[in-house]
Amino acid sequence: MNRVFSAVAKKLIFALVVLAIAVFAAAPGIEAALQGLCTYYNNAQHSQIVGQRGVDCCGNPVNWGATSSYYECHQEYCVWCPPPES
């Protein structure tokens, strides 16, 4: 009986892993959102923001202003993302 249960459990775990991979592959915004957002500043004291590059928390691209050697990158987190526009 344990061998049958073990075989069923292995198949169930395999199916769940395949399903999880399919869900993440079908959601293009997930991978982009994990890349984060970088904010660029005019000096080491971060006195003024001069640009941003990356993606926001919903996976939308952010690309404005200038880049510099003074920057911080972090993950953006959302409570809710609006549905994509048709």
N, C-alpha and C positions, 0 to 999 in steps of 0.2 A: 504494500500500500504506500509506503514511503517513497518508493521509486516513481510511482505514478504521480504522487503529489509533487515530487521534486521536478519531474518533467513538465508538469502543468505550470508550476511556479516559474520555471525557467522560460517557458514560452510566453507567459504573461509578462514577465519582466522585459523580455525582448520586444514584445509588442508595444509596451509602454515607452521604451526607449525610441523605437522607430516613430511612434506617434509624436513624441516630444520633438524629435529632429524635424519632422514634417511641419509641425506648428511653427517652429522658429524659422524654417526656411521659407514658409509662406508669408511671413510678416517682415517685409523689407525694412520697416522703420526700426525694428528691434536692434539689428546689428549697428545701424547708423547711430542710434541713440546711445549705445555703449561707448562710442568714441569720445563723447564729451564735447565741451566747449572751451576754447582758449580765448582769453581776453588779453589784449596787448596794450601796454602803457608807454608813456613818453619818457619815463625815467625809472631808476631803481626804487624810488619812493612811491611809485604808482600814483603820481599826482593827477594824471589825466588819461582817460581811456582813449586810445587812438584807433582801435579796431577789434573785431572779433572774427574767429574762424571756427568751424566745427558744425555741430548739430545741437538743436535745442532738445528739451526732454521728450518731445513727441517725434523726434527723428527728422524734423525739418532743417534744411541746410541754413547755416548762418555764415555770411561772407560779406563783410563790409569794412571799410576803412583800411588802415595800414597795419603791417606787422612790424614788430621790433624785437630786440633781444630781451626785452622786459615783459614777461607774460606769466600768467597763471592759467592752468587748465584744471577743469573739474567736471564732474558729472552733474547734469541738470536733472532734477526730479520733478515730475508732474503729479498732480492729484487727478487730473482728467485731461484728455486730449480730445479735441473736436473730431468728428468723423471727416474723412477726406472729402474735398469738394469734387463734385462730378463735372 
